[in-house]
Amino acid sequence: MKLFSKFLIVSVLMVATCATAFAAQADAEWIRVAAADSRSEARQAADFVCSGTNDEVMIQKAIDLCKENGRQLFLFSGLYRLGAVRDFGDGGPKTTICIRNMHREFAFVGERRQITGWPKDMLVNGVVLYLQPEALSTVRSSADIDILRGEWSACGIMNGSAFRMENIAVFAPDSQHPLRAVDLQRVNSAEIRNVMMRAFGKAILNGLVYPYGNPPPPHPDCIGMTLTDGSNNAPVNLVNVSACGFGQGFQVGGEHVVMINCSATFGGYGFTFGNYPYHCAFNHPITMINCCDEQNIHLPLFNSCGDNGGKLHGRQEVTMISFNCERVAEHAPGRKLGDLMREVRPGTWRGNISFTRQPKWNAINSVDEPIWAEDGSGVGFVTRNNAHRSACGTVERRSYYPQYMQQVYDTDLNKLLICTDPAKRLWRDALGNVVQ
């Protein structure tokens, strides 16, 4: 009996501790929202409780109140079912949730940080914004639709609307519709952390563990995240952000962009650059560190390099540090691989790329497969396959698929060689002589 009493006391203390933690969110800074399936103590502590039907209405009310009262938004863990998209009258795409331009930093924060890549874990422990299939039946199939976006303005440059989003999952119903899960075009500065975007929402809710079942090729305009419309000393940082199943996982643009541990998997293009309209020629660095492109149909696409008017074009810098590519045809949507990394206008982009490329499932990194298309793409980059040694014998050197202007010291020939034509595997010495 004494043991039971001690257990009861401990349980009461734990409940009290949880209540205190929730109450801590009740200060003047936060407005709290709970889902229909959030824990009972979370629902009790929330300012708004969703019903499980058209939860976007309650979330939008909370956002609008945040703007009115200078508050931030906190979402308790749970599944938020979004039932409709609508026109917010600001000139932007129809959307489910609109982040108001508050002329300050606005925080949109989920309760629990998700460190795993498994959607089922997010459903159990995280905040999931799920656009239900019936929401798409109210719009034309060709409509421009967002699940979550910033309030529209003339342009996204220096509009004063900074946005911090953490610990959130955004699920599209499927990969076959043109939409954007997260649209940051009209956000001037963005801090995005621990965000998961999935294009297989309906299948995930039906028990899909991961899209190993060969999903169909996605719609090319089914997009995970679109970055900002240029910037002016306003950094954009993404940390631990993943996109799975989209036609374009990340539409990357803007300037002063840093992406760390971001992954794009099982889609069309994992990453595209300059592939959406923008007002400012983004000329300052885009830097990606330890990002991965796995089981997508195509490798990254580099489209327009400059502003839309063509006044400034070319020489935009993209740096990829330890960029991992994993390409296996039987695991890509449609079981067929597409384009290598390419520039729409070859030679216009600049940067540094160090990469590894895994050609088979659970295989060592390849030394003899290309990463750039053989059409002049990539000549403005310093590209290095990290699986290559910088000094080796002739036999090993000949086994490499070299990069343009790659240097290798051939220990058999005792000379430094430079590749001038990767497609032909053509090497020259310092005097310009062709070396076999």
N, C-alpha and C positions, 0 to 999 in steps of 0.2 A: 504494500500500500504506500509506503514511504517512497519507493522507487517510482511509482506512478505519479505521486505528488510532485516529485522533482521534475519528472518529465513534463507534467502539466505546466509547472512554473517556467521551465525553459521554453516551452512552446509559446506561452503568453508573451515572454520577453522577446522571442523572435518575431511574433506578430507585431508587437509594439515597435520593434526596431524597423520593420518594413514600413509601418505606418509613419514613423518619423522620417524615413527616407523619402516617402511620397510627399509628406507635408513640406519637406525641404524645397520641393519644386513649387510650392504654393506662394513663393515670395513674389515681389512686384515684377520680376523679370519674365516669368514663364506663364503661358497658358497651356493647359494640359488636355490632351484628347486621348480617349480610350476606345478600343474596338469592342464590338459586341462580344468577342471571345477573349478579351483581356481578362486577367485574373480579377477576382471580385474586389480585392483591396485596391487594385489599380482603378477600376471603374468607380469606386467610392471616392477616390482621391481626385478624379478627373473633373475638369470644368465642363467638358463636353463628352458625352458618351454616344458612340455611333450605334445604329440599330442593326447593321449588317446589310442594309439595303440603301443604295445611293449614299454611301458614306462620304462621298466627295462634298455633299451639301454641308455637313457638319464641319468637315475639315476647312472648307472655304470660309464658313462663318468664323471659325477660330482664327484663320489667317487675317481676315478683315478686321477682327477685333485687335489682333496684334498690331496692325498698322495704326488703328485708331488710338491705342493706348501705349504704344511704344514697347511692346512686349515681344518675346520670342516664343516659338512653338515647340512643345515637347509631346511626342507620341509614345504612349505605352505600347509594349509589344502586343501584337495581335494581327489578324487578317482584316484589312480594310477593303471592302468590296466597293469598287467604283462602277456606277451603273450607267453613266451618261457623259457625253461631251457636249459643250455648249459654246456659243459665241459670247465672249466677254465684252464685245463692242469696242475693243481697243485696237483693232486692225490686225491682230495676230491670228494665228491658227486657232481653230476650235480646240478646246482643251478641257480636261477634267478638273485639274487644279491649277490655279493661277497665283503665282507668287507676286504680290503687289510691289510696285516700285515705291519703296519706303524712304529713299534717299538716305539710307544707312545700311549697316550690315544686318541682315535678318538671318536668324538661325532656325533651321528646320531639322530637328534632332530626334532620332529614335532612341528608345530606352536602352537597348543592349547592343554592344559592339559585336558584330559577326566576323569571326576570323576564318571560318571555314568556307569552302566553295560549294557546299552542297545545298541546293534549294530546300530540301526537306528539313535541314537544320534551321534555316531561316523561318520556315513555317512554324516550327515548334518554339523558337526562341526570339524571333526578331519582329520587326515592323515590316509588313508587306502591303504595298499598295497594288491591288490587283484590278486591272481593267477587265471587266467581264465581257464576254463575247457579245451579249445583247446590246452593249453600248455602241458597237460598230454598226448595228442594224439601223440606227437612226441617222446615219450620214451616208453620203455617196462613197463608193469604194475608192474614188479618185481624190477624195477630200484630203486636205492637209490637216492632220490630227496630231495633237500632243497629249500625253498623259499628264505631264507636269511641265510647266514653263514659266518664265518670267513675264511680267506685264510688258506689253509691247510699247515701244517708243520709236521716235524717228530713227534712232540707231542705238546701239548698245555701248557707244564710246562715251565714257565720263558722264553717264546718266545718274551716278550716285547710288546705284542699287547694287550693293554687294550681297552675296548669298553664300551661306554656309550650310551644307547639307551633310549629315552624318548618320550612319547606322540605319539606312533605309534600303529596302528592296522594292524594285518597281517591276511588275510582271505584266507584259502584254499578253493577250489571250493566245496568240499564235504568231508565226513568222510570215504569214501570207498577206498581211494588210500594210499599206503605206501609212506609217505613223512614226512619231518620235516618242521614246519613253521619257527622256529628260532633255529639254530644250533650253539651253543657256544663252541663246543668241542675244537676248536683250538684258543679260546680266553683265554688269560692267566688270566685276571681279568675283571669282568663284573659288571657294574652298570646299572640295568634295572628298569625303573620307568614308571608307567602309560602306560603299554603295554597290549593290548587286542589281543588275538588270537582266531579265530573262524574257526571251520571246516565246517560251513554251508554257505560259502561265496555266492554261487550262489543263494541259497534260501533267504539269507538276502537281496541281491540286488533285488530279486523278491517280497520283502515285508514281509518276515518272521519276526515276532516280537521277538519270543523266541522259542526254540525247545520243546514246550509243546505238539507238535503233534506226539509224540512217534517216534523219528527218529530210523532208523535201527541200530543195533550194529555196532560200527565203526571198521575199519580195525585195528588190534592190533598194527601195525607199522605206523599208522597215528598219528604223535606225535606233540604236541604243542611246547614244548621247551626242548632241551637237554642241560644240564649244562656242566661245563668245564671238561677237561681231567686232573684232578688232579690240584694241585697248590702248591706254595711254598711261604707262607706269602703274597699271593695275594688274598684279600677278594673278595667274590662274593655276591652282594647284590641285592635282588629283592624286590621292593615295589609297591603294587597295580598292580600286574600282574595277568591276568586271562586267562584261557584256557577252551574253551567250545566245546564239541563234539568230542574230539580226543580219539583214542584208549589208549593213554597215554598222559595225560595233561602235566605233568612235569616229565621228566627223571632227577631225582636229583642225583648229585654226586659232586665230588670235595671236598674241605675242606675250612674252614672259610666261610661257606655259611650261609647267613641270609636271610630268606624269611618273609616278613611282609605283611599282608593283601592280600595274594595270594589265588586265588580260582580256583578250577577245578570242572567243572560241566558237566552233561549230556554226559558222555563218557564211556570208558571201565574202565581204572584205572585213578583216578585223579592224583595220585603220585606213582612213582616207584623209588626205591633206588638201586644203583649198577646194573642197568639193561641195561647198554651199555658199550662198550669197553673203557678201560682207561689204561694209562701207569703207573700211580702212585697210590699206595694204600692210599686212602684218609682217614687219621686217625684222623684229627682234626674236630671240631664240625660242625654239620649241625643243625641250629636252625630255627624253624618255629614258628612265633608268629601270633595268630589270623588268621590262614589260614583255609580254609573250603573245604570240600569234599562233594559235594551235587549231588544227583541223578546220581551217577556213578554206573555201574554194580558191580564193585568190590571195596573193600576198599584197601588201599595202600599195595604194594608188596615190600618186602625186599629181593633182590636177592643176588648177589655176594657181600661179605663183605671183601674186600681186593683187592690186585692187580691180574692181569690176570694170572700171573705165579704161584700164590699160595704161594709165599715166605712170604707174610704177610697176615694173614687172621683172621678176627674176631675182635670184641670189638670196632667197629666203633660206634661213638656216634651220635644219632639223638634225638633231643629234640623238642617236639611239645607242645607249650604253648597255652592253650585254643583252641584246635583243634576241629572244628565243623564238625560232620558227619550228613548228612541228607539223609536217604535212604527210598524211597517209590517206590515199584515195578512198579506201574502204570506210574511213571514218568521217570523211567530209560529206556535207549534205549533197545528196545525189550520187555519192560515190565516184566523183570525178573531179580532178583538180583543174584549175583554170590558169590565170595569168601569174607570171612571176611579178616581182616588184617593178613598177614602171612609172615613167613620167608621161603625161599626156603630151607635153611639149618637152622632149628629151633635152637635157642639159641646162634647164632653167633653175633647178633647185640646187642648193648647196648643203653641206653638212658633213658629219662624221658618223659612221655606222660600224659598230662592232657586234657581231652576231654569231650564233650557232644555229645549225639546221639539222633537225633530227628527221631522217628519211623514213623510218619505220617505227612501229610501236615498240617501245622499250629497247631502243637501239642506241649505239654510240653516235656522237655527232659526226656528220658527214664532212669530208674534205673535198668531194668531187662533184657537188651539185651546185648549180648557179642560184643566185638570189635575184639578180637583176635581169630584166628582159634584154635580149641581144638586139636592141634597136637604138642604141645611144643613150638609153636611160642610165642615170647614175654616174655619168662622167664628171659631174661637179662635186661628187662626194668622195671622201676618203673612206673606203669600205674595207673591212677586214673580217675574215672568217677566223674566229678565235680558236678553231680546231687546227689551224695551220701553224706550223713552227716557222719562225723567222729565219732559221738556218737549218738546212737539211741537205741530204744527198740528192743527186740527180733523179734517181728513181722515185723518191718521195715527192720531189718538186713536180715531176711529170704527172703524178697522181692527183695533184690539186686542180680544182677549177679555180683559176686565179681571178682576182679583181683588177679592175683597171688601175694601172700604175702601182700595183702591188710590188713590193720589193722582197726578195728572198736571197740570202747568201747561200750559194751552192757550194757545199763543202768539198765536193768532188772536183769542181772546176776552180775552186778558190777565187771566186769572183761574185760580186753583187749583181743580181739580175733584176730587171724591171719588166713587168708585163704591160705591153702596149695594145694587145688585142685579146681580151679574155675568151671570146668565142673561138678563136683559132689557137688559143693557148700559146700565143706568140710572146717569147721572151727576148729581151735585148740586153746587152751589157752596157756599161757606162759610155762606151764609144759609139753605141747605136748598132752594133753588130748583132745579127740574129743568132740566137743560141738555141740549139735543139735540146 
